Amino acid sequence: MALVNEHFLKLPGNYLFADVARKVSAFKSAHKNVNVISLGTGDVTQPLAPAVVEALHKAADEMGRAETFRGYGPEQGYQFLREAIIKNDYLPRGIHLDINEVFINDGAKSDTGNIQELIRWDNSIGVTDPIYPVYLDSNSMIGRSGVKDAHDRWSNVVYFPCTAENNFVPEIPNRRVDVVYLCYPNNPTGTVISKEELRKWVNYALHNDALIFYDAAYEAYIQDPDIPHSIYEIRGARKCAIEFRSYSKTAGFTGVRCGYTIVPEEVSAATLEGKRIELNPLWLRRQCTKFNGTSYLSQRAAEAIYTPEGKEQVRKTIAYYMQNAELMLKRFRTLGYEVYGGANAPYVWMKTPHGIPSWRFFDEMLNRAHVVCTPGAGFGPSGEGYARFTAFGTHEQTEEALKRIERWF
């Protein structure tokens, strides 16, 4: 008899964004003449940069000729893209990487979920709260998270609450945690972490022989020059941290699919006997077994964003979305809402008025303003009483959504 992995049965019935999509779909079916505007899910609306489109066409032409056709590529990614990443994303910040520390993926979601395969099932994990659901769900699928209690908390997870009361700065735990997940700029709150605060976490990891899984998928949106773009800007982080990046929101690759993970050669974990094992070769072994590599077309497209033309075009797209974020912050504050984030990230985090539960706020906004947000409760216990808005709509959609919200308010 084949037995199911019962840890899957402990998960919520649906992934958060699938729940949102289901509710929106049901509303549209019942109100066919209503135009719903989504400021909820984090999909982009602006087209790919011209330099990226040109690179895709060129790569497709190459694949159509026998002399330039390419089949299976290297699982860790083509050298041309890995070298471009080191040269453009890290060297300007004084960070030196070896090409073998760069692994190309099909987006940060995959690797942030898969990276937990490198550690034992009984490692303790700690997360900022609220948090991107993939981190916890992927750990729950093998039983590492335990079970959910009545307050929607996993029994084997240490939570670091991030709320308005502590200025969304997670406190260092007073106990040892084996693995810490950090995401900055943060999804969903849109807040950032200073070098001083990030240094505390690196020092904590070094002192406690812990690992940090650092999701920097939104680093391209940082406007403040004092905010770190990479955890490797902190001394000692190469010994304890793995970093994830994505082109999904940086360059509109949600449909193209490409990103990368940095696994330094120094980062390691221990066996029960105390032997140190480097994680870089383990991750390479894992990728060679379970991943056939990101497509050649996607990697050539990603390479194009590092050209002078590509850089300028991507900067303009990011500025476009940040104008939406600025507009949302201004209008929400004028209406009297408490809002956070939106200055160094494409997300605005709103405190629901009068303590309205976040799913109820979602329903009321959908039904009365015909605007979609994401309920904060879906991101963890500390997300209750908040809602997330994204800046990834068009200017016209964002303006119209804000007008509707103003009329509803």
C-alpha positions as CSV (number, residue, x, y, z in Angstrom):
1,M,0.0,0.0,0.0
2,A,1.4,3.4,-1.0
3,L,1.3,5.8,1.9
4,V,0.8,9.5,1.5
5,N,3.2,12.1,3.0
6,E,0.8,13.2,5.7
7,H,2.8,16.4,6.4
8,F,1.0,17.8,3.3
9,L,-2.3,17.3,5.1
10,K,-1.1,19.8,7.8
11,L,-0.9,22.6,5.3
12,P,-3.7,25.2,4.8
13,G,-6.2,24.1,2.2
14,N,-4.8,26.4,-0.4
15,Y,-1.8,28.5,-1.0
16,L,-2.5,32.1,0.0
17,F,-2.6,33.6,-3.5
18,A,-4.7,30.7,-4.8
19,D,-7.3,31.6,-2.1
20,V,-7.3,35.2,-3.2
21,A,-7.6,34.2,-6.8
22,R,-10.5,31.8,-6.0
23,K,-12.4,34.6,-4.1
24,V,-11.9,37.1,-6.9
25,S,-12.9,34.6,-9.6
26,A,-16.2,33.8,-7.7
27,F,-16.9,37.5,-7.4
28,K,-16.3,38.1,-11.1
29,S,-18.6,35.2,-12.0
30,A,-21.4,36.7,-9.9
31,H,-20.8,40.2,-11.1
32,K,-19.9,39.9,-14.8
33,N,-20.3,43.6,-15.6
34,V,-17.9,44.8,-12.8
35,N,-14.4,45.7,-13.6
36,V,-12.2,44.5,-10.8
37,I,-8.8,46.1,-10.3
38,S,-6.1,44.1,-8.5
39,L,-3.6,45.7,-6.2
40,G,-3.1,42.3,-4.5
41,T,-1.0,39.7,-6.2
42,G,2.5,40.8,-7.1
43,D,2.4,40.2,-10.8
44,V,3.9,42.9,-13.0
45,T,2.2,44.8,-15.8
46,Q,4.9,46.6,-17.7
47,P,6.4,44.9,-20.8
48,L,9.9,43.6,-20.9
49,A,12.7,46.0,-21.6
50,P,13.5,46.4,-25.3
51,A,17.0,45.1,-24.7
52,V,15.6,42.0,-23.2
53,V,13.1,41.5,-26.1
54,E,16.0,41.9,-28.6
55,A,18.1,39.3,-26.7
56,L,15.2,36.9,-26.7
57,H,14.7,37.2,-30.4
58,K,18.4,36.7,-31.0
59,A,18.6,33.7,-28.7
60,A,15.5,32.2,-30.5
61,D,17.2,32.7,-33.8
62,E,20.3,30.9,-32.5
63,M,18.1,28.0,-31.4
64,G,16.7,27.8,-35.0
65,R,20.1,27.2,-36.6
66,A,22.0,23.9,-36.4
67,E,25.4,25.6,-35.9
68,T,24.2,27.7,-32.8
69,F,21.5,25.3,-31.4
70,R,21.9,24.4,-27.7
71,G,20.4,21.5,-25.9
72,Y,20.9,20.8,-22.2
73,G,22.8,23.6,-20.5
74,P,24.8,23.5,-17.2
75,E,22.6,23.0,-14.2
76,Q,24.2,25.8,-12.4
77,G,23.8,28.2,-15.3
78,Y,25.7,29.5,-18.3
79,Q,29.0,31.2,-17.6
80,F,28.0,34.4,-19.5
81,L,25.2,35.1,-17.0
82,R,27.0,34.1,-13.9
83,E,30.0,36.3,-14.8
84,A,27.6,39.2,-15.5
85,I,26.0,38.8,-12.1
86,I,29.3,38.9,-10.3
87,K,30.5,41.9,-12.3
88,N,27.3,44.0,-12.0
89,D,25.5,43.0,-8.8
90,Y,28.3,42.3,-6.4
91,L,31.7,43.7,-7.4
92,P,30.4,47.3,-7.3
93,R,29.5,46.8,-3.7
94,G,32.9,45.4,-2.8
95,I,31.7,41.8,-2.7
96,H,34.0,39.2,-4.4
97,L,32.4,35.9,-5.5
98,D,33.7,32.9,-7.3
99,I,31.7,31.8,-10.4
100,N,31.1,28.4,-8.7
101,E,29.1,30.2,-6.0
102,V,26.5,31.5,-8.4
103,F,23.6,29.2,-9.3
104,I,21.0,30.3,-11.9
105,N,17.4,29.2,-11.2
106,D,13.9,29.8,-12.6
107,G,13.0,32.3,-9.9
108,A,13.6,32.8,-6.2
109,K,10.4,30.9,-5.2
110,S,11.8,27.6,-6.3
111,D,15.1,27.9,-4.5
112,T,13.8,29.4,-1.3
113,G,11.5,26.4,-1.1
114,N,14.1,23.8,-2.2
115,I,17.1,25.0,-0.1
116,Q,15.7,23.4,3.1
117,E,16.5,20.0,1.6
118,L,20.1,20.6,2.6
119,I,19.4,20.5,6.3
120,R,18.1,17.8,8.6
121,W,14.4,17.5,9.2
122,D,14.8,18.3,12.9
123,N,16.6,21.6,12.6
124,S,14.8,24.5,14.3
125,I,13.7,27.4,12.1
126,G,12.9,31.0,12.9
127,V,11.0,33.4,10.7
128,T,10.1,37.1,10.6
129,D,6.4,37.4,11.1
130,P,4.6,38.3,8.8
131,I,6.5,36.3,6.1
132,Y,6.3,35.0,2.5
133,P,4.3,31.7,2.9
134,V,6.7,29.6,0.8
135,Y,9.3,29.5,3.5
136,L,7.1,27.9,6.0
137,D,5.0,25.7,3.7
138,S,8.1,24.1,2.1
139,N,9.4,23.2,5.6
140,S,6.0,21.9,6.6
141,M,6.0,19.5,3.7
142,I,8.7,17.4,5.4
143,G,7.4,17.9,8.9
144,R,10.0,20.5,10.1
145,S,7.4,23.1,11.1
146,G,5.3,20.8,13.3
147,V,1.5,21.4,13.4
148,K,-0.6,24.6,13.5
149,D,-2.3,25.7,16.7
150,A,-5.5,27.6,17.3
151,H,-3.6,30.9,16.7
152,D,-2.3,29.8,13.3
153,R,1.2,29.3,14.5
154,W,3.4,26.3,13.7
155,S,4.5,24.5,16.8
156,N,8.2,24.0,15.8
157,V,8.7,27.5,14.5
158,V,10.2,30.5,16.3
159,Y,8.5,33.7,15.2
160,F,10.1,37.2,15.2
161,P,7.1,39.6,15.2
162,C,7.4,42.6,12.9
163,T,4.7,45.1,13.6
164,A,4.2,48.9,13.9
165,E,4.8,48.6,17.6
166,N,8.5,47.6,17.0
167,N,8.9,49.6,13.8
168,F,8.9,46.3,11.9
169,V,12.4,45.5,13.2
170,P,12.7,41.8,14.2
171,E,14.3,41.2,17.6
172,I,17.2,38.8,18.0
173,P,15.9,35.7,19.8
174,N,17.1,34.9,23.3
175,R,17.5,31.2,22.3
176,R,19.4,29.3,19.7
177,V,17.7,28.8,16.3
178,D,19.4,26.6,13.7
179,V,18.1,28.4,10.6
180,V,16.7,31.9,10.2
181,Y,14.7,33.2,7.2
182,L,15.1,36.9,6.4
183,C,13.6,38.8,3.5
184,Y,14.6,42.4,2.7
185,P,13.2,44.5,1.3
186,N,10.4,42.7,3.0
187,N,7.5,40.9,1.4
188,P,4.8,41.7,2.5
189,T,5.5,44.7,4.7
190,G,7.7,46.7,2.2
191,T,10.0,47.6,5.0
192,V,13.8,47.4,5.0
193,I,16.6,46.5,7.4
194,S,19.6,48.7,8.2
195,K,23.2,47.5,8.0
196,E,23.4,47.8,11.8
197,E,20.4,45.5,12.3
198,L,21.5,43.1,9.7
199,R,24.9,42.9,11.3
200,K,23.2,41.8,14.5
201,W,21.7,38.8,12.7
202,V,25.0,37.8,11.1
203,N,26.7,38.0,14.4
204,Y,23.9,35.9,16.0
205,A,24.3,33.3,13.3
206,L,28.1,33.1,13.6
207,H,27.9,32.9,17.4
208,N,25.2,30.2,17.4
209,D,26.5,28.3,14.4
210,A,23.2,29.0,12.6
211,L,22.3,29.5,8.9
212,I,20.6,32.5,7.4
213,F,18.5,32.1,4.3
214,Y,18.3,35.6,2.9
215,D,15.7,36.5,0.3
216,A,16.8,39.7,-1.5
217,A,14.4,39.4,-4.4
218,Y,13.4,43.1,-4.2
219,E,16.8,44.7,-3.7
220,A,16.6,46.6,-7.0
221,Y,13.8,48.7,-5.5
222,I,16.0,50.1,-2.7
223,Q,16.2,53.9,-3.0
224,D,18.1,54.7,0.3
225,P,21.8,54.5,-0.3
226,D,22.4,53.4,3.3
227,I,20.3,50.3,3.0
228,P,22.2,47.1,2.2
229,H,21.4,45.3,-1.1
230,S,23.1,42.1,-0.1
231,I,23.8,40.3,3.2
232,Y,27.4,39.9,2.0
233,E,27.9,43.6,2.6
234,I,28.2,42.4,6.2
235,R,31.5,41.0,7.3
236,G,31.3,37.3,8.1
237,A,28.1,36.6,6.2
238,R,29.9,34.4,3.7
239,K,30.3,31.9,6.5
240,C,26.6,31.7,7.5
241,A,24.3,33.0,4.7
242,I,22.8,31.9,1.4
243,E,21.2,34.6,-0.7
244,F,18.4,34.5,-3.2
245,R,17.7,36.9,-6.0
246,S,15.1,37.1,-8.8
247,Y,14.6,38.9,-12.1
248,S,10.8,38.6,-11.7
249,K,10.1,42.0,-10.2
250,T,13.5,43.5,-11.1
251,A,13.0,43.1,-14.9
252,G,9.4,41.8,-15.3
253,F,10.4,38.2,-15.6
254,T,7.4,36.7,-13.9
255,G,6.6,34.9,-17.2
256,V,10.2,34.5,-18.4
257,R,11.4,32.8,-15.2
258,C,15.0,33.5,-14.1
259,G,16.9,34.3,-10.9
260,Y,19.9,33.1,-9.0
261,T,21.1,31.8,-5.6
262,I,24.5,32.5,-4.0
263,V,26.0,29.7,-2.0
264,P,29.4,30.8,-0.7
265,E,32.1,28.1,-0.5
266,E,32.6,29.0,3.2
267,V,29.1,28.3,4.3
268,S,28.7,24.9,6.1
269,A,26.6,22.8,8.4
270,A,27.5,20.1,10.8
271,T,26.9,16.3,11.0
272,L,25.7,14.8,14.3
273,E,29.4,13.8,14.9
274,G,30.4,17.5,14.5
275,K,32.0,17.2,11.1
276,R,31.7,20.3,9.0
277,I,30.1,19.9,5.6
278,E,30.3,22.6,2.9
279,L,26.8,23.3,1.4
280,N,28.0,24.6,-1.9
281,P,28.9,21.1,-3.4
282,L,25.7,19.7,-1.8
283,W,23.6,22.3,-3.6
284,L,25.4,21.6,-6.8
285,R,24.7,17.9,-6.3
286,R,21.0,18.6,-5.6
287,Q,20.6,20.8,-8.6
288,C,22.3,18.3,-10.9
289,T,19.9,15.6,-9.7
290,K,16.6,17.6,-9.6
291,F,17.0,20.5,-12.0
292,N,17.8,20.6,-15.7
293,G,18.8,24.3,-15.7
294,T,17.1,27.5,-16.7
295,S,16.4,27.8,-20.4
296,Y,19.1,29.3,-22.6
297,L,16.6,31.9,-23.8
298,S,15.8,33.1,-20.3
299,Q,19.5,33.4,-19.4
300,R,20.3,35.4,-22.5
301,A,17.3,37.6,-21.6
302,A,18.7,38.1,-18.1
303,E,22.1,38.9,-19.4
304,A,20.6,41.7,-21.4
305,I,19.5,43.7,-18.4
306,Y,23.2,44.2,-17.5
307,T,23.9,46.0,-20.8
308,P,24.0,49.8,-20.6
309,E,20.7,50.0,-22.5
310,G,19.2,47.2,-20.3
311,K,20.2,48.9,-17.1
312,E,18.6,52.2,-18.1
313,Q,15.4,50.5,-19.3
314,V,15.0,48.5,-16.1
315,R,15.7,51.5,-14.0
316,K,12.8,53.3,-15.7
317,T,10.4,50.4,-15.1
318,I,11.3,50.3,-11.4
319,A,10.8,54.0,-11.2
320,Y,7.4,53.6,-12.8
321,Y,6.3,51.1,-10.2
322,M,7.8,53.2,-7.4
323,Q,5.7,56.2,-8.6
324,N,2.6,54.0,-7.9
325,A,3.9,53.2,-4.5
326,E,4.5,56.9,-3.7
327,L,1.0,57.7,-4.9
328,M,-0.6,55.0,-2.8
329,L,1.3,56.1,0.3
330,K,0.2,59.7,-0.2
331,R,-3.5,59.0,-0.9
332,F,-3.9,56.4,1.9
333,R,-2.4,58.8,4.4
334,T,-4.7,61.5,3.2
335,L,-7.6,59.2,3.9
336,G,-6.3,58.6,7.4
337,Y,-5.0,55.0,6.9
338,E,-1.8,53.9,8.7
339,V,0.5,52.7,6.0
340,Y,4.1,51.5,5.9
341,G,6.7,50.4,3.4
342,G,6.5,51.7,-0.2
343,A,9.7,53.8,0.0
344,N,12.3,51.1,-0.8
345,A,10.0,48.3,-2.0
346,P,7.0,47.9,-4.3
347,Y,4.7,47.0,-1.4
348,V,2.5,49.1,0.8
349,W,1.4,47.6,4.1
350,M,-1.8,49.0,5.5
351,K,-3.2,48.7,9.0
352,T,-6.9,47.9,8.6
353,P,-9.2,50.6,10.1
354,H,-11.0,50.0,13.4
355,G,-9.2,46.6,13.8
356,I,-11.2,44.9,11.1
357,P,-9.9,41.4,10.5
358,S,-7.8,41.3,7.3
359,W,-10.0,38.8,5.4
360,R,-13.1,40.8,6.2
361,F,-11.3,43.9,5.0
362,F,-10.4,42.1,1.8
363,D,-14.0,41.0,1.3
364,E,-15.4,44.5,1.9
365,M,-12.9,46.2,-0.4
366,L,-13.6,43.7,-3.1
367,N,-17.4,43.9,-2.8
368,R,-17.7,47.7,-2.3
369,A,-14.7,49.2,-4.1
370,H,-14.1,46.3,-6.5
371,V,-10.4,46.5,-5.7
372,V,-8.2,43.5,-4.6
373,C,-5.7,43.6,-1.8
374,T,-4.0,40.7,-0.1
375,P,-5.1,39.9,3.5
376,G,-2.2,40.2,6.0
377,A,-3.4,37.2,7.9
378,G,-2.2,35.0,5.0
379,F,1.4,36.0,5.8
380,G,1.4,34.9,9.4
381,P,-0.1,35.7,12.8
382,S,1.4,39.2,13.0
383,G,-0.1,40.0,9.6
384,E,-3.6,40.0,11.1
385,G,-5.1,43.4,11.0
386,Y,-3.1,44.4,8.0
387,A,-3.5,44.3,4.2
388,R,-0.8,44.3,1.4
389,F,-1.1,46.5,-1.7
390,T,1.3,46.1,-4.6
391,A,2.6,48.9,-6.9
392,F,2.8,46.6,-9.9
393,G,-0.4,47.9,-11.6
394,T,-0.4,50.5,-14.4
395,H,-0.6,54.2,-13.5
396,E,-4.2,54.2,-14.8
397,Q,-5.2,51.1,-12.8
398,T,-3.6,52.4,-9.6
399,E,-5.2,55.8,-10.0
400,E,-8.7,54.3,-10.6
401,A,-8.3,51.9,-7.7
402,L,-7.4,54.7,-5.4
403,K,-10.4,56.8,-6.5
404,R,-12.7,53.8,-5.8
405,I,-11.2,53.3,-2.4
406,E,-11.6,57.0,-1.6
407,R,-15.3,56.9,-2.6
408,W,-15.8,53.7,-0.6
409,F,-14.0,55.2,2.4
